[in-house]
Amino acid sequence: MPVLRPLLILMLLVAVAAAPSEGARRGAPAHASSATEQDVLKDFETILDLWRDGRYDDLYQHTSGGRDGKEKFAGRLSSAPRKPACCWEKIQEPKVSLKSGSSAIVQARLGFESSTPGTEFVTTSIHLRKEAAGWSITQSELYSLADLSNKKRRYKYLPIQPKK
């Protein structure tokens, strides 16, 4: 009997270690969703970095669903009123929601540099789509982040007229 007790404990430990995890019982690895969420966030940060660095040809490869060619795309973003901020101001409090294997939403507080001094923060949801090269963003989403619109803002300067 004394020899049987350690053998029984050893068998119990082996059985517990060999038991499948909760994720494996559902048919997926235990950390598959977190790795995918990290991939989405990493690709989104890459998109923001390419935009900030002015590497529009590389950024164009991470876009989808646009009617603008590379040249027009680069021209619009280079003349945009704002671009992503640097470092810790770029993206804060990110939350990734995987809608399917090919669709995800990143909700975050994004920092932008604009023509006025300081950093402008915008909390928004960004839709990303999975493609062969990785996660991509639509051109219209980038244009809205850059504060571009088809409607031109017109400010009319009316000087104060002296009284007669």
VOKOLRO-530962 format. One record per residue (C-alpha): residue number from 1; residue in one letter; x, y, z. Coordinates in steps of 0.02 Angstrom, whole numbers, plus 32768, in hexadecimal, padded with zeros to 4 digits. Each point is the difference from the previous one (the first is absolute). Layout:
@nr: NUM&rest: A&X: X&Y: Y&Z: Z
...
% end
This chain:
@nr: 1&rest: M&X: 8000&Y: 8000&Z: 8000
@nr: 2&rest: P&X: 808A&Y: 8081&Z: 8023
@nr: 3&rest: V&X: 8046&Y: 7FE9&Z: 7F50
@nr: 4&rest: L&X: 7F55&Y: 8012&Z: 7FB2
@nr: 5&rest: R&X: 7FDB&Y: 80AE&Z: 8048
@nr: 6&rest: P&X: 8092&Y: 805D&Z: 7FAA
@nr: 7&rest: L&X: 7FDB&Y: 7FA3&Z: 7F5E
@nr: 8&rest: L&X: 7F4A&Y: 8033&Z: 800B
@nr: 9&rest: I&X: 8031&Y: 80B7&Z: 801E
@nr: 10&rest: L&X: 8077&Y: 7FFB&Z: 7F6D
@nr: 11&rest: M&X: 7F79&Y: 7FBA&Z: 7F8E
@nr: 12&rest: L&X: 7F86&Y: 8087&Z: 8039
@nr: 13&rest: L&X: 807F&Y: 808A&Z: 7FD9
@nr: 14&rest: V&X: 8021&Y: 7FB9&Z: 7F53
@nr: 15&rest: A&X: 7F45&Y: 7FF5&Z: 7FDC
@nr: 16&rest: V&X: 7FE4&Y: 80B5&Z: 8034
@nr: 17&rest: A&X: 8093&Y: 803E&Z: 7F97
@nr: 18&rest: A&X: 7FC4&Y: 7F9F&Z: 7F67
@nr: 19&rest: A&X: 7F4B&Y: 803F&Z: 800C
@nr: 20&rest: P&X: 7FD1&Y: 8075&Z: 7F71
@nr: 21&rest: S&X: 7FE8&Y: 80B7&Z: 8029
@nr: 22&rest: E&X: 7F57&Y: 8058&Z: 7FF1
@nr: 23&rest: G&X: 8030&Y: 804E&Z: 7F58
@nr: 24&rest: A&X: 803A&Y: 7F5A&Z: 7FBA
@nr: 25&rest: R&X: 7F5A&Y: 7FAF&Z: 8030
@nr: 26&rest: R&X: 7FA4&Y: 8084&Z: 7F9B
@nr: 27&rest: G&X: 806D&Y: 7FDA&Z: 7F6A
@nr: 28&rest: A&X: 8079&Y: 8094&Z: 800C
@nr: 29&rest: P&X: 80A7&Y: 8019&Z: 8054
@nr: 30&rest: A&X: 7FF8&Y: 8052&Z: 80AB
@nr: 31&rest: H&X: 8052&Y: 80A5&Z: 7FC9
@nr: 32&rest: A&X: 7FC9&Y: 8009&Z: 7F4B
@nr: 33&rest: S&X: 7F8A&Y: 8095&Z: 8014
@nr: 34&rest: S&X: 807B&Y: 8067&Z: 8064
@nr: 35&rest: A&X: 8089&Y: 7FE1&Z: 7F7F
@nr: 36&rest: T&X: 7F89&Y: 8037&Z: 7F77
@nr: 37&rest: E&X: 7FCE&Y: 809B&Z: 8062
@nr: 38&rest: Q&X: 80B8&Y: 8029&Z: 8015
@nr: 39&rest: D&X: 801A&Y: 7FEA&Z: 7F45
@nr: 40&rest: V&X: 7F70&Y: 8078&Z: 7FDB
@nr: 41&rest: L&X: 8046&Y: 8082&Z: 8078
@nr: 42&rest: K&X: 80B2&Y: 7FEB&Z: 7FBD
@nr: 43&rest: D&X: 7FC7&Y: 8017&Z: 7F4C
@nr: 44&rest: F&X: 7F98&Y: 8099&Z: 8030
@nr: 45&rest: E&X: 8097&Y: 804E&Z: 8055
@nr: 46&rest: T&X: 8066&Y: 7FDA&Z: 7F64
@nr: 47&rest: I&X: 7F7E&Y: 805C&Z: 7F98
@nr: 48&rest: L&X: 800A&Y: 8098&Z: 8072
@nr: 49&rest: D&X: 80C0&Y: 7FFC&Z: 7FFE
@nr: 50&rest: L&X: 8007&Y: 7FF7&Z: 7F42
@nr: 51&rest: W&X: 7F89&Y: 8093&Z: 7FF5
@nr: 52&rest: R&X: 8063&Y: 8067&Z: 807D
@nr: 53&rest: D&X: 80A5&Y: 7FDC&Z: 7FA8
@nr: 54&rest: G&X: 7FB8&Y: 8034&Z: 7F58
@nr: 55&rest: R&X: 801B&Y: 7F54&Z: 7FB2
@nr: 56&rest: Y&X: 7F62&Y: 8009&Z: 7F98
@nr: 57&rest: D&X: 8031&Y: 7F79&Z: 7F81
@nr: 58&rest: D&X: 8014&Y: 7F81&Z: 808C
@nr: 59&rest: L&X: 7F62&Y: 8041&Z: 8055
@nr: 60&rest: Y&X: 7FA0&Y: 7FEA&Z: 7F5D
@nr: 61&rest: Q&X: 8026&Y: 7F45&Z: 800B
@nr: 62&rest: H&X: 7FA3&Y: 7FFC&Z: 80A8
@nr: 63&rest: T&X: 7F62&Y: 8050&Z: 7FBB
@nr: 64&rest: S&X: 7F6A&Y: 7FB7&Z: 7FAA
@nr: 65&rest: G&X: 7F5E&Y: 8038&Z: 7FB2
@nr: 66&rest: G&X: 8037&Y: 80A4&Z: 7FB7
@nr: 67&rest: R&X: 7FED&Y: 804D&Z: 7F56
@nr: 68&rest: D&X: 809B&Y: 806F&Z: 800D
@nr: 69&rest: G&X: 80A2&Y: 7FC8&Z: 7FB1
@nr: 70&rest: K&X: 80A8&Y: 8009&Z: 805A
@nr: 71&rest: E&X: 8029&Y: 80AF&Z: 7FC5
@nr: 72&rest: K&X: 7F5A&Y: 804F&Z: 8030
@nr: 73&rest: F&X: 7FFE&Y: 7F9F&Z: 80A4
@nr: 74&rest: A&X: 80AE&Y: 803E&Z: 802D
@nr: 75&rest: G&X: 7FD4&Y: 80B2&Z: 7FCD
@nr: 76&rest: R&X: 7F63&Y: 8005&Z: 8069
@nr: 77&rest: L&X: 8053&Y: 7FBA&Z: 809D
@nr: 78&rest: S&X: 809C&Y: 806B&Z: 7FEF
@nr: 79&rest: S&X: 7F96&Y: 809E&Z: 7FFC
@nr: 80&rest: A&X: 7F8A&Y: 7FC7&Z: 8089
@nr: 81&rest: P&X: 7FDC&Y: 8074&Z: 8093
@nr: 82&rest: R&X: 8038&Y: 7F7F&Z: 807E
@nr: 83&rest: K&X: 8070&Y: 7F67&Z: 8011
@nr: 84&rest: P&X: 801D&Y: 7F82&Z: 808B
@nr: 85&rest: A&X: 8061&Y: 8038&Z: 8098
@nr: 86&rest: C&X: 809F&Y: 7FAB&Z: 8039
@nr: 87&rest: C&X: 8027&Y: 7F85&Z: 8089
@nr: 88&rest: W&X: 7F86&Y: 7FE9&Z: 8090
@nr: 89&rest: E&X: 7F87&Y: 8083&Z: 7FBC
@nr: 90&rest: K&X: 7FE3&Y: 7F9C&Z: 7F5F
@nr: 91&rest: I&X: 7F88&Y: 7F7E&Z: 8046
@nr: 92&rest: Q&X: 7FBA&Y: 7FF1&Z: 80AF
@nr: 93&rest: E&X: 7F86&Y: 7F89&Z: 8053
@nr: 94&rest: P&X: 7FED&Y: 7F8C&Z: 7F6A
@nr: 95&rest: K&X: 7F78&Y: 7F7B&Z: 8000
@nr: 96&rest: V&X: 7FF7&Y: 7F81&Z: 7F73
@nr: 97&rest: S&X: 7F5D&Y: 7FA7&Z: 7FD4
@nr: 98&rest: L&X: 800C&Y: 7F71&Z: 7F85
@nr: 99&rest: K&X: 7F5F&Y: 7FF8&Z: 7F9B
@nr: 100&rest: S&X: 8035&Y: 7F6C&Z: 7F96
@nr: 101&rest: G&X: 80A0&Y: 7FB4&Z: 7FBE
@nr: 102&rest: S&X: 800D&Y: 808C&Z: 7F81
@nr: 103&rest: S&X: 7FB6&Y: 8097&Z: 805A
@nr: 104&rest: A&X: 8032&Y: 805E&Z: 809D
@nr: 105&rest: I&X: 7FDA&Y: 80A4&Z: 8056
@nr: 106&rest: V&X: 8083&Y: 8063&Z: 8061
@nr: 107&rest: Q&X: 7FB8&Y: 807D&Z: 807A
@nr: 108&rest: A&X: 8084&Y: 8076&Z: 8043
@nr: 109&rest: R&X: 802D&Y: 80B0&Z: 802E
@nr: 110&rest: L&X: 806F&Y: 803F&Z: 7F73
@nr: 111&rest: G&X: 8073&Y: 8097&Z: 8009
@nr: 112&rest: F&X: 8018&Y: 8072&Z: 7F6B
@nr: 113&rest: E&X: 8071&Y: 8092&Z: 7FDB
@nr: 114&rest: S&X: 7FAF&Y: 808B&Z: 7F9E
@nr: 115&rest: S&X: 8026&Y: 80AE&Z: 7FC8
@nr: 116&rest: T&X: 7FDB&Y: 8041&Z: 80AF
@nr: 117&rest: P&X: 8080&Y: 7FDD&Z: 8089
@nr: 118&rest: G&X: 7FE2&Y: 7F6C&Z: 8070
@nr: 119&rest: T&X: 7FB2&Y: 7F56&Z: 7FEA
@nr: 120&rest: E&X: 7F4B&Y: 7FE8&Z: 7FD1
@nr: 121&rest: F&X: 7FB3&Y: 7F60&Z: 8045
@nr: 122&rest: V&X: 7F71&Y: 7FA4&Z: 7FAC
@nr: 123&rest: T&X: 7FA9&Y: 7F66&Z: 8045
@nr: 124&rest: T&X: 7FBF&Y: 7F98&Z: 7F70
@nr: 125&rest: S&X: 7FE0&Y: 7F53&Z: 7FBC
@nr: 126&rest: I&X: 8063&Y: 7FC7&Z: 7F69
@nr: 127&rest: H&X: 7FCA&Y: 7F6D&Z: 7F94
@nr: 128&rest: L&X: 808D&Y: 7F92&Z: 7FBF
@nr: 129&rest: R&X: 7FF6&Y: 7F74&Z: 7F80
@nr: 130&rest: K&X: 8071&Y: 7F68&Z: 7FF5
@nr: 131&rest: E&X: 8058&Y: 7FEB&Z: 7F5A
@nr: 132&rest: A&X: 8090&Y: 7F94&Z: 7FC3
@nr: 133&rest: A&X: 8085&Y: 807D&Z: 8038
@nr: 134&rest: G&X: 7FB1&Y: 8021&Z: 80A9
@nr: 135&rest: W&X: 7F7C&Y: 8074&Z: 8047
@nr: 136&rest: S&X: 7FCF&Y: 8094&Z: 7F94
@nr: 137&rest: I&X: 7F9A&Y: 809F&Z: 8012
@nr: 138&rest: T&X: 7F8E&Y: 8051&Z: 7F81
@nr: 139&rest: Q&X: 8037&Y: 80A1&Z: 7FAD
@nr: 140&rest: S&X: 7F62&Y: 8058&Z: 803A
@nr: 141&rest: E&X: 8029&Y: 7FD6&Z: 80B6
@nr: 142&rest: L&X: 80AF&Y: 8049&Z: 7FEA
@nr: 143&rest: Y&X: 7FB8&Y: 809C&Z: 7FAE
@nr: 144&rest: S&X: 7F86&Y: 8019&Z: 808E
@nr: 145&rest: L&X: 808D&Y: 7FEC&Z: 8080
@nr: 146&rest: A&X: 8066&Y: 807E&Z: 7F9D
@nr: 147&rest: D&X: 7F6C&Y: 8077&Z: 800B
@nr: 148&rest: L&X: 7FEC&Y: 8004&Z: 7F43
@nr: 149&rest: S&X: 7F57&Y: 8013&Z: 7FB3
@nr: 150&rest: N&X: 7FBF&Y: 8028&Z: 7F55
@nr: 151&rest: K&X: 7FB2&Y: 809E&Z: 8043
@nr: 152&rest: K&X: 807E&Y: 808B&Z: 800B
@nr: 153&rest: R&X: 7FF1&Y: 806E&Z: 8097
@nr: 154&rest: R&X: 7FF7&Y: 80B4&Z: 7FCD
@nr: 155&rest: Y&X: 801F&Y: 808C&Z: 8077
@nr: 156&rest: K&X: 7FD1&Y: 80A9&Z: 7FC6
@nr: 157&rest: Y&X: 805F&Y: 8090&Z: 804A
@nr: 158&rest: L&X: 7F98&Y: 809B&Z: 8010
@nr: 159&rest: P&X: 8060&Y: 8092&Z: 8045
@nr: 160&rest: I&X: 7FA6&Y: 8075&Z: 8074
@nr: 161&rest: Q&X: 7FB9&Y: 808D&Z: 7F9A
@nr: 162&rest: P&X: 8016&Y: 80AE&Z: 8045
@nr: 163&rest: K&X: 7F5F&Y: 805B&Z: 8027
@nr: 164&rest: K&X: 7FD8&Y: 808E&Z: 7F8B
% end
